Amino acid sequence: MKKKLILSLFIVISFVGYAIAQSVNKLGRLFREDDEPRINQQPTADRSVALATPTPAAPTNNNPASASQPAAPTPPANQPSQAPTAPTARSGYRDGSYVGDAIDVYYGYVQVKAVISAGKIIDVQFLDYPQDRDTSRQIAAMSLPVLRSEAISVQSAQVDMVSGATETSTGFIKSLQSALAKAQG
C-alpha cells in the first residue's frame, strides 16, 4: 500500500512539475526581450515561400497603395497635378532589388526584398513569413499587405506596427531596414 501511495505521489508531482515547466517556458517566450536583433539567422529550406504568395496583385490604377483603397481623383487637364503631401522619410536609393536579413519572429522568420526604381521603393516582396499555423497565416494575410503598402507610401522602413501582428511587424521593419541599408546611395 505504501509503495502505491509513493508511486502515485511521484507521478502527480512529476506531472505538476512538467506543467509548471511548460507554463514558465511559454511565458518566457511571450515576454522575451526583443532588444537583441537576431538578424543573421537564415530560414531553413522548408520555410521558403514563393515571392508572390502574400503580395497583393498590382493595382491597375498605378497607385502603389493597396488595391482595396479607392483611387485618388484625377485632376482636370487644365490644372497641374499636385505632389503628394506626405513627406518621404528618405529617397535616393540605388535602383535594384535588395534582400533584407531573415528575422526570427518566434513562429518563423520574416524576410523581405525591396525593389527600388528611380531612387524610390516601388515594391516590397515577402520572401518568408510565419505560415505553419492557421493563426500565423491569418495574421500574415491581415498584416503583410498593410505593412507593404505603408512602406511604399512613406518610402522607408519607419512604418506603424499592425495591431495583433507585433512580432511580424517588428520582423518586417528590421528586414526592410537591412534591405534599404544595402540600397543607400
C-alpha positions as CSV (number, residue, x, y, z in Angstrom):
1,M,0.0,0.0,0.0
2,K,2.8,2.4,0.9
3,K,4.6,1.7,-2.4
4,K,1.4,2.5,-4.4
5,L,1.0,5.8,-2.5
6,I,4.6,6.8,-3.0
7,L,4.4,5.9,-6.7
8,S,1.1,7.8,-7.1
9,L,2.6,10.9,-5.4
10,F,5.7,10.7,-7.6
11,I,3.6,10.6,-10.7
12,V,1.4,13.5,-9.6
13,I,4.4,15.6,-8.6
14,S,6.2,14.8,-11.9
15,F,3.1,15.9,-13.8
16,V,2.7,19.1,-11.9
17,G,6.4,19.9,-12.3
18,Y,6.1,19.3,-16.0
19,A,3.1,21.5,-16.3
20,I,4.8,24.3,-14.4
21,A,7.9,24.0,-16.5
22,Q,5.9,24.2,-19.7
23,S,4.0,27.3,-18.4
24,V,7.2,29.1,-17.4
25,N,8.8,28.3,-20.8
26,K,5.7,29.6,-22.7
27,L,5.6,32.8,-20.5
28,G,9.3,33.3,-21.1
29,R,8.8,33.2,-24.9
30,L,5.8,35.6,-24.7
31,F,7.7,38.2,-22.6
32,R,11.2,37.8,-24.1
33,E,13.3,40.9,-24.8
34,D,13.3,42.0,-28.4
35,D,16.1,44.5,-27.9
36,E,18.7,42.0,-29.2
37,P,18.3,41.6,-33.0
38,R,18.5,38.1,-34.4
39,I,19.2,39.1,-37.9
40,N,21.9,36.7,-39.1
41,Q,19.8,33.6,-38.7
42,Q,18.7,32.1,-42.1
43,P,15.5,30.3,-42.6
44,T,15.6,26.6,-43.4
45,A,14.7,25.4,-46.9
46,D,11.3,24.2,-45.9
47,R,10.4,27.8,-44.7
48,S,10.9,29.5,-48.0
49,V,7.9,30.5,-50.0
50,A,7.1,31.8,-53.4
51,L,7.6,35.5,-53.8
52,A,4.1,36.3,-54.8
53,T,2.3,34.4,-52.1
54,P,1.2,37.3,-49.8
55,T,1.9,40.2,-52.1
56,P,-1.4,41.6,-53.5
57,A,-1.9,42.0,-57.2
58,A,-0.6,45.2,-58.6
59,P,-3.3,47.8,-58.7
60,T,-4.5,48.7,-62.2
61,N,-4.6,52.4,-61.4
62,N,-0.8,52.6,-61.0
63,N,-1.3,53.7,-57.4
64,P,1.3,52.0,-55.2
65,A,-1.2,51.9,-52.3
66,S,-3.3,48.9,-51.6
67,A,-5.7,47.8,-54.3
68,S,-8.5,47.9,-51.9
69,Q,-8.3,51.6,-51.3
70,P,-10.1,53.9,-53.7
71,A,-8.1,55.7,-56.3
72,A,-7.4,59.4,-55.8
73,P,-9.4,61.6,-58.1
74,T,-7.5,62.7,-61.2
75,P,-7.2,66.5,-61.5
76,P,-8.7,68.1,-64.6
77,A,-6.4,68.5,-67.6
78,N,-6.2,72.3,-67.2
79,Q,-5.0,72.1,-63.6
80,P,-1.5,70.9,-62.7
81,S,-1.4,67.8,-60.5
82,Q,-0.1,68.4,-57.0
83,A,2.7,66.4,-55.5
84,P,1.7,64.1,-52.6
85,T,1.5,66.0,-49.3
86,A,3.0,63.1,-47.2
87,P,6.8,63.8,-46.8
88,T,9.1,61.0,-47.8
89,A,11.4,60.0,-45.0
90,R,14.3,59.0,-47.3
91,S,15.0,59.0,-51.0
92,G,17.9,58.4,-53.3
93,Y,18.2,54.7,-53.0
94,R,20.2,52.9,-55.7
95,D,18.0,51.1,-58.3
96,G,17.8,47.3,-58.0
97,S,16.4,44.6,-55.8
98,Y,17.8,44.2,-52.2
99,V,17.1,41.3,-50.0
100,G,16.9,42.0,-46.3
101,D,18.1,39.8,-43.4
102,A,15.9,36.9,-42.2
103,I,14.5,38.0,-38.8
104,D,13.4,35.4,-36.3
105,V,9.9,36.3,-35.1
106,Y,9.2,33.4,-32.8
107,Y,6.8,31.4,-35.0
108,G,9.1,31.7,-38.0
109,Y,11.1,34.2,-40.0
110,V,10.2,37.4,-41.8
111,Q,12.4,38.3,-44.8
112,V,11.6,40.9,-47.5
113,K,13.1,42.1,-50.7
114,A,12.9,45.8,-51.5
115,V,12.6,46.8,-55.2
116,I,13.9,50.2,-56.0
117,S,13.4,52.2,-59.2
118,A,14.3,55.8,-59.9
119,G,15.5,56.0,-56.3
120,K,12.2,55.1,-54.8
121,I,10.7,52.0,-53.2
122,I,8.3,50.6,-55.8
123,D,7.6,47.2,-54.2
124,V,8.3,45.2,-51.1
125,Q,8.1,41.4,-51.6
126,F,7.9,38.8,-48.9
127,L,10.4,36.0,-49.2
128,D,9.4,34.4,-45.9
129,Y,6.9,34.9,-43.2
130,P,5.4,32.7,-40.4
131,Q,2.8,30.4,-42.0
132,D,2.9,26.9,-40.5
133,R,-0.1,27.6,-38.2
134,D,-3.6,28.8,-39.0
135,T,-3.2,31.8,-36.7
136,S,0.1,32.7,-38.4
137,R,-1.5,32.6,-41.8
138,Q,-4.4,34.7,-40.7
139,I,-2.0,37.3,-39.1
140,A,0.1,37.4,-42.3
141,A,-3.0,37.8,-44.6
142,M,-4.1,40.7,-42.5
143,S,-0.8,42.4,-41.8
144,L,1.5,41.9,-44.7
145,P,-0.4,44.0,-47.3
146,V,-0.8,46.8,-44.8
147,L,3.0,46.8,-44.0
148,R,3.9,46.6,-47.7
149,S,1.6,49.5,-48.6
150,E,2.8,51.7,-45.8
151,A,6.5,51.1,-46.5
152,I,5.9,52.1,-50.2
153,S,3.9,55.1,-49.1
154,V,6.4,56.5,-46.6
155,Q,9.4,55.4,-48.6
156,S,11.2,53.9,-45.6
157,A,11.0,51.2,-43.0
158,Q,9.6,53.6,-40.5
159,V,6.1,52.1,-40.5
160,D,3.5,51.8,-37.8
161,M,3.1,48.4,-36.1
162,V,0.0,46.4,-37.1
163,S,-2.2,45.7,-34.1
164,G,-2.3,42.0,-33.4
165,A,0.8,41.4,-35.5
166,T,3.6,42.9,-33.4
167,E,6.2,40.2,-34.0
168,T,5.5,40.2,-37.7
169,S,5.6,44.0,-37.9
170,T,8.9,44.1,-36.0
171,G,10.4,41.5,-38.3
172,F,9.2,43.3,-41.3
173,I,10.7,46.6,-40.1
174,K,14.1,45.0,-39.3
175,S,14.3,43.1,-42.5
176,L,13.3,46.1,-44.6
177,Q,15.8,48.3,-42.7
178,S,18.6,45.9,-43.7
179,A,17.5,45.8,-47.3
180,L,17.3,49.6,-47.5
181,A,20.7,49.9,-45.9
182,K,22.1,47.9,-48.8
183,A,20.3,50.3,-51.2
184,Q,21.6,53.5,-49.8
185,G,23.1,55.7,-52.5
